[in-house]
Amino acid sequence: MNTTVAYLLLGSNLGDRAAHLQAGRARLALSVGELIAESAIYETAAWGREDQPAFLNQAIALRTTLTVGQLLTQCLAAEHEAGRERHERWGSRTLDVDILLFGNHIIEQPGLIVPHARLAERRFALTPLVDIAGVVQHPLYQQNIAELLAECPDHLAVRRWEE
């Protein structure tokens, strides 16, 4: 059976943010595959709609036999279990799970673009991803994740979170 390493970003800015991340990690490890790496947790300013609470973000890597469509289904289920409600784009949420990379695959399907379409523009995603995948090549830009972070145009605050 073929396995793929999927890199996900978990984020939360409502309720007990750290608990939402922990529950999301645990849920995904059970439903997706082996959790092989996790970044530090970072507190980050909200992106897109800055008039909301700061997020906690964490990148994780999972070794999986799921297809990318099956992975997306599990990510959405984890969000739903955490009580996520979708009222507005870039709004506050209990748990957000984004697929950043799925091996070196390039996927464009309705409702799913991988690598994440705005990964190179988001410091809050690149910073934790560098912790676990700094030398991984972005399949479209032919630069590694650390290089993308060094060139990232986003200047919103991202700082390591200490509980």
C-alpha positions as CSV (number, residue, x, y, z in Angstrom):
1,M,0.0,0.0,0.0
2,N,1.4,3.4,-1.0
3,T,1.9,6.0,1.8
4,T,2.2,9.7,1.5
5,V,3.4,12.3,4.0
6,A,0.7,15.0,4.4
7,Y,1.5,18.3,6.1
8,L,-1.4,20.0,7.8
9,L,-1.8,23.3,9.6
10,L,-4.1,23.4,12.6
11,G,-5.4,26.7,13.8
12,S,-7.8,27.9,16.5
13,N,-8.8,31.3,17.9
14,L,-12.0,30.5,19.9
15,G,-12.3,28.9,23.3
16,D,-9.5,26.8,24.7
17,R,-7.3,27.2,21.6
18,A,-4.6,24.8,22.8
19,A,-7.2,22.1,23.7
20,H,-8.7,22.4,20.2
21,L,-5.3,21.9,18.6
22,Q,-4.6,18.9,20.9
23,A,-8.0,17.3,20.1
24,G,-7.5,17.9,16.4
25,R,-4.0,16.3,16.4
26,A,-5.4,13.3,18.3
27,R,-8.4,12.9,16.1
28,L,-6.3,13.2,12.9
29,A,-3.7,10.7,14.2
30,L,-6.5,8.2,14.7
31,S,-8.3,8.7,11.4
32,V,-5.6,9.7,9.0
33,G,-2.4,7.8,9.8
34,E,0.8,7.9,11.8
35,L,1.7,11.3,13.4
36,I,5.4,11.6,12.5
37,A,6.1,15.2,13.4
38,E,4.6,18.3,15.0
39,S,5.9,21.8,15.2
40,A,5.9,24.1,18.2
41,I,2.7,26.0,18.7
42,Y,2.8,29.6,17.5
43,E,0.5,32.5,18.4
44,T,-0.3,34.5,15.3
45,A,-2.2,37.6,14.4
46,A,-5.4,36.9,12.4
47,W,-4.8,37.0,8.6
48,G,-7.5,38.2,6.2
49,R,-9.7,39.6,8.9
50,E,-7.5,41.2,11.5
51,D,-10.4,42.3,13.8
52,Q,-10.5,39.0,15.7
53,P,-8.6,37.2,18.4
54,A,-5.1,35.8,17.7
55,F,-4.7,32.3,16.5
56,L,-2.7,29.4,17.8
57,N,-1.2,27.5,14.9
58,Q,0.7,24.2,14.6
59,A,1.9,22.2,11.7
60,I,1.8,18.4,11.8
61,A,3.0,15.7,9.5
62,L,1.1,12.4,9.1
63,R,2.1,9.3,7.1
64,T,-1.1,8.1,5.4
65,T,-2.5,5.7,3.0
66,L,-5.6,7.9,2.4
67,T,-6.2,9.6,-0.9
68,V,-6.2,13.4,-0.8
69,G,-10.0,13.4,-1.0
70,Q,-10.3,11.0,1.9
71,L,-7.8,13.2,3.9
72,L,-9.9,16.3,3.2
73,T,-13.0,14.5,4.5
74,Q,-11.1,13.6,7.7
75,C,-9.9,17.2,8.1
76,L,-13.5,18.5,7.7
77,A,-14.7,15.9,10.2
78,A,-12.1,17.0,12.8
79,E,-13.3,20.6,12.4
80,H,-16.9,19.7,12.7
81,E,-16.2,17.6,15.9
82,A,-14.5,20.7,17.4
83,G,-17.6,22.7,16.8
84,R,-16.5,24.7,13.8
85,E,-19.2,26.8,12.2
86,R,-18.7,28.4,8.8
87,H,-20.4,31.8,8.8
88,E,-17.9,34.0,7.0
89,R,-14.6,33.7,5.1
90,W,-11.6,34.0,7.4
91,G,-13.8,34.3,10.4
92,S,-13.0,33.1,13.9
93,R,-13.1,29.3,14.5
94,T,-12.6,26.6,17.1
95,L,-10.5,24.5,14.7
96,D,-9.3,25.0,11.2
97,V,-7.3,22.2,9.4
98,D,-5.6,23.1,6.1
99,I,-3.8,20.6,3.9
100,L,-0.5,22.4,3.1
101,L,1.3,19.7,1.2
102,F,0.4,16.1,0.2
103,G,3.7,14.5,-0.7
104,N,4.9,16.3,-3.8
105,H,1.5,16.1,-5.5
106,I,-0.1,19.0,-7.3
107,I,-3.9,18.8,-7.0
108,E,-6.5,21.1,-8.4
109,Q,-10.0,19.9,-7.8
110,P,-13.2,21.7,-7.0
111,G,-12.9,22.7,-3.3
112,L,-9.3,21.5,-3.0
113,I,-6.0,23.0,-4.2
114,V,-2.7,21.4,-2.9
115,P,-0.2,22.7,-2.3
116,H,-2.3,25.2,-0.4
117,A,-2.8,28.1,-2.8
118,R,-1.6,30.8,-0.4
119,L,1.0,29.0,1.5
120,A,3.9,31.1,0.3
121,E,2.1,34.3,1.4
122,R,1.3,33.2,4.9
123,R,4.0,33.5,7.6
124,F,1.6,31.9,10.1
125,A,1.7,28.7,8.0
126,L,5.3,28.8,6.9
127,T,6.8,29.4,10.4
128,P,5.5,26.2,12.0
129,L,6.0,24.2,8.8
130,V,9.7,25.1,8.8
131,D,9.9,23.4,12.2
132,I,9.1,20.0,10.6
133,A,9.7,20.4,6.9
134,G,12.1,23.2,6.3
135,V,14.1,21.4,3.6
136,V,11.0,20.0,1.9
137,Q,10.6,21.3,-1.7
138,H,7.4,23.1,-2.6
139,P,6.4,21.3,-5.8
140,L,5.3,24.4,-7.7
141,Y,8.0,26.9,-6.7
142,Q,11.0,24.6,-6.6
143,Q,12.1,26.3,-3.4
144,N,12.2,24.7,0.0
145,I,9.9,25.8,2.8
146,A,12.7,27.7,4.7
147,E,13.4,29.6,1.5
148,L,9.8,30.5,1.1
149,L,9.6,31.8,4.7
150,A,12.7,33.9,4.1
151,E,11.0,35.6,1.1
152,C,7.5,35.7,2.6
153,P,5.8,39.1,2.0
154,D,3.5,38.7,5.1
155,H,4.7,40.7,8.1
156,L,2.0,39.8,10.6
157,A,3.3,38.8,14.0
158,V,4.1,35.1,14.6
159,R,5.7,34.2,17.9
160,R,6.4,30.9,19.7
161,W,3.6,30.3,22.2
162,E,4.4,29.2,25.7
163,E,1.4,27.9,27.7
